[in-house]
Amino acid sequence: MLSLARILLPVDLSDRCVGEARYAIRLAEHFGSEITVLHVLPPHIYFELETAGARKEDRQDLLMERTDRARRDLDACLETELHQLPVSRVLEEGDAAAKIVEYAHSGHFGLIMMPTHGYGPFRRLLLGSVTAKVLHDADCPVWTGVHMERSAPASSDDLHHIVCAVNLGPQSAAVLDWASRMAAEFKARLSLVYVVVSLDPRTEDYYVSPEWRAQMMKLARADVEGLQSTVGSHAEVHLL
């Protein structure tokens, strides 16, 4: 049985927060979860650089004003949407991704739910992405999606099919276990996907014999079924 006592909801105080909150509310109502709304201010050193021309006393006043304004905005953020749920609100300062991961770990959260800007991989490479860093560093599951502000209101029928993609690495068992329990909780269909190294015999750069390809697919299926046996899941297997 899946338990989800605490959900961490990092927000940037934009309209996108409403979209992600819809799914957080759906899960919190189902599991009886507490939601923590977290907003991370950029390090004050950056703010001081922006106001470098001002006197030290003025910079300190502006810094306090910035913090007070952020606190007011955070208190008002999703106030209507979350009013019927147990909610706490936390304001932190520092590197956003690092603070989110740190707070999630120290607070023993079962899930982080946050949107992504939807940038392509090249843009993320240049600019970095808070969501990408959280996905990489967090120990708990991270629920994310593109254009969540445009999503329709969540309902009990949302989780009817869960796709779990694995790479057969050391984290695959934990990922499949969580997906399997989530599927069982919502009586959803579960598909397990594993992408085998390119075995297209039509590739011009090299030739892959049908026999070798069949053997590789057989080995991959055995590994995936072994993973399922370890976890105790019964997902539909799709090798691509």
C-alpha positions in Angstrom: 0.0 0.0 0.0 1.3 3.4 -0.9 1.5 6.1 1.7 1.9 9.8 0.9 1.9 11.7 4.2 3.7 14.9 2.9 3.8 16.6 -0.5 6.3 19.3 -1.2 5.0 21.9 -3.6 7.7 24.4 -4.7 6.3 27.5 -6.3 7.6 30.5 -8.2 4.5 32.5 -7.4 3.4 32.5 -11.1 0.2 31.3 -12.8 1.8 27.9 -13.4 1.4 27.2 -9.7 -2.3 26.8 -10.1 -1.9 24.0 -12.7 0.5 22.0 -10.5 -1.7 22.5 -7.4 -4.6 20.8 -9.1 -2.7 17.5 -9.1 -1.3 18.1 -5.6 -4.8 18.6 -4.3 -6.1 15.5 -6.0 -3.3 13.4 -4.4 -3.6 15.1 -1.0 -7.3 14.4 -0.9 -6.8 10.8 -1.7 -4.0 10.1 0.7 -4.8 12.6 3.4 -1.5 14.4 2.8 -0.1 17.6 4.2 1.0 20.0 1.5 4.0 22.3 2.1 4.2 25.2 -0.2 7.8 26.3 -0.6 9.2 29.4 -2.3 12.9 30.0 -2.6 14.3 33.5 -2.9 17.5 34.0 -4.9 20.6 34.5 -2.7 20.6 38.0 -1.2 24.1 38.6 -2.7 22.5 38.8 -6.1 20.0 41.3 -4.9 22.8 43.3 -3.4 24.6 43.4 -6.8 21.4 44.7 -8.4 21.3 47.5 -5.9 25.0 48.2 -5.7 24.5 51.9 -6.4 22.4 52.4 -3.3 23.7 53.1 0.2 24.3 50.1 2.5 21.4 51.2 4.7 19.1 51.5 1.7 20.2 48.1 0.4 19.4 46.5 3.7 16.0 48.1 3.7 15.3 46.9 0.2 16.4 43.4 1.1 14.0 43.4 4.1 11.3 44.8 1.8 11.9 42.0 -0.7 11.6 39.3 2.0 8.4 40.9 3.4 6.9 41.1 -0.1 7.8 37.5 -0.8 6.2 36.4 2.4 3.0 38.2 1.7 2.9 36.8 -1.9 3.6 33.3 -0.5 0.8 33.5 2.1 -1.6 34.5 -0.7 -0.4 31.9 -3.2 -3.0 29.2 -3.8 -4.9 30.4 -0.7 -8.3 29.7 -2.3 -7.3 26.4 -3.9 -5.8 24.9 -0.8 -8.1 26.3 1.9 -9.6 22.9 2.7 -6.3 21.0 3.1 -3.6 21.0 5.9 -1.0 23.4 4.4 2.2 24.9 5.7 4.2 27.6 3.9 7.9 28.0 3.9 10.1 30.8 2.6 13.8 29.9 2.0 16.7 31.8 0.4 19.5 30.4 -1.7 19.9 28.2 -4.8 16.4 27.0 -5.7 17.2 23.5 -6.7 19.6 22.8 -3.8 17.1 24.2 -1.3 14.2 22.2 -2.6 16.2 19.0 -2.5 17.6 19.8 0.9 14.1 20.6 2.4 12.6 17.5 0.8 15.2 15.3 2.3 15.2 16.8 5.8 11.4 16.9 5.9 11.0 13.2 4.7 8.6 14.2 1.9 7.0 11.4 -0.1 6.7 13.5 -3.3 7.9 16.7 -4.9 5.4 18.2 -7.3 6.6 21.1 -9.6 6.2 22.3 -13.2 8.9 22.6 -15.8 9.3 25.4 -18.3 9.3 22.9 -21.1 12.6 24.1 -22.6 14.4 21.8 -25.0 17.6 19.9 -23.9 19.9 22.4 -25.5 18.3 25.3 -23.7 18.6 23.4 -20.4 22.2 22.8 -21.1 22.9 26.5 -21.6 20.7 27.9 -18.8 20.2 25.0 -16.4 16.9 24.0 -15.0 15.7 23.9 -11.4 13.4 21.0 -12.2 16.1 19.1 -14.0 18.4 19.5 -11.0 15.7 18.4 -8.6 15.0 15.4 -10.7 18.6 14.4 -10.7 19.3 15.0 -7.0 16.1 14.2 -5.1 15.7 10.8 -3.4 11.9 10.9 -3.4 9.7 10.8 -6.5 9.3 14.1 -8.5 6.0 14.7 -10.4 6.5 17.3 -13.1 4.9 18.3 -16.4 5.0 20.9 -19.2 2.4 23.7 -19.4 0.7 22.6 -16.2 -1.0 26.0 -16.0 -3.1 24.9 -19.0 -4.1 21.6 -17.5 -7.7 20.7 -16.9 -8.9 20.2 -13.3 -7.7 16.9 -11.9 -10.3 14.2 -11.3 -10.5 10.6 -10.0 -10.1 9.4 -13.6 -6.8 11.1 -14.2 -4.5 8.2 -13.2 -5.9 5.4 -15.4 -2.6 4.5 -17.1 0.9 4.8 -15.7 4.0 4.3 -17.9 7.1 3.4 -16.0 10.4 3.8 -18.0 13.5 2.1 -16.6 17.1 1.7 -17.7 17.8 -1.4 -15.6 20.2 0.7 -13.5 20.4 0.6 -9.7 17.4 2.9 -9.2 15.1 0.9 -11.5 13.7 -1.4 -8.8 12.7 1.6 -6.6 11.1 3.4 -9.5 9.1 0.4 -10.6 8.1 -0.4 -7.0 6.7 3.1 -6.6 4.9 3.1 -9.9 3.4 -0.3 -9.2 2.1 0.8 -5.8 0.7 4.0 -7.4 -1.0 2.0 -10.1 -2.5 -0.4 -7.5 -3.7 2.5 -5.4 -5.7 4.0 -8.3 -6.5 0.7 -10.0 -4.6 2.0 -13.0 -3.0 0.1 -15.9 0.8 -0.1 -15.6 3.1 -0.3 -18.6 6.8 -1.0 -18.2 9.0 0.4 -20.9 12.7 -0.4 -21.6 14.5 1.0 -24.6 17.1 -1.4 -26.0 20.2 0.0 -27.7 19.4 0.8 -31.4 19.0 -2.5 -33.2 17.5 -1.2 -36.4 18.8 -3.5 -39.2 18.2 -0.7 -41.7 20.8 1.5 -40.2 23.3 2.5 -42.9 26.3 2.8 -40.6 26.4 -0.9 -39.6 24.6 -4.1 -40.1 22.6 -5.9 -37.4 21.8 -9.5 -38.1 18.3 -10.6 -37.3 19.7 -13.4 -35.1 21.8 -11.0 -33.0 18.9 -8.6 -32.7 16.6 -11.4 -31.5 19.1 -12.5 -28.9 19.5 -9.0 -27.6 15.8 -8.6 -27.3 15.5 -11.9 -25.5 18.2 -10.9 -23.0 16.6 -7.6 -22.4 13.2 -9.2 -21.8 14.8 -11.6 -19.3 16.3 -8.7 -17.4 13.1 -6.8 -17.4 11.1 -9.8 -16.2 13.8 -10.4 -13.5 13.2 -6.8 -12.4 9.5 -7.4 -12.2 10.0 -10.5 -10.2 12.2 -8.7 -7.7 9.6 -5.9 -7.2 6.6 -8.1 -7.4 4.9 -6.1 -10.1 2.9 -7.4 -13.1 3.2 -4.6 -15.6 2.7 -4.9 -19.3 6.3 -5.0 -20.8 7.2 -3.0 -23.8 10.7 -3.3 -25.3 11.5 -0.6 -27.8 
